């Protein structure tokens, strides 16, 4: 079940190069902690960038994994 309080546009409409862990989890229909685990153990279908200690998930990779055309 996805949190209903996330205001996320359709993945093909995102203009930024990365999204937050919460947004990436929403698009991948996973819990944010699952993505944090993927990052910590370097597992999972996508790896984040680390920017000032924060995780940033590449939109291009999300689109590729989910088969979304921009």
Secondary structure as GFF3:
##gff-version 3
##sequence-region A 1 70
A	DSSP	three_ten_helix	11	13	.	.	.	ID=ss1
A	DSSP	beta_strand	18	19	.	.	.	ID=ss2
A	DSSP	alpha_helix	21	28	.	.	.	ID=ss3
A	DSSP	alpha_helix	32	41	.	.	.	ID=ss4
A	DSSP	beta_strand	49	51	.	.	.	ID=ss5
A	DSSP	beta_strand	54	58	.	.	.	ID=ss6
A	DSSP	alpha_helix	59	66	.	.	.	ID=ss7
###
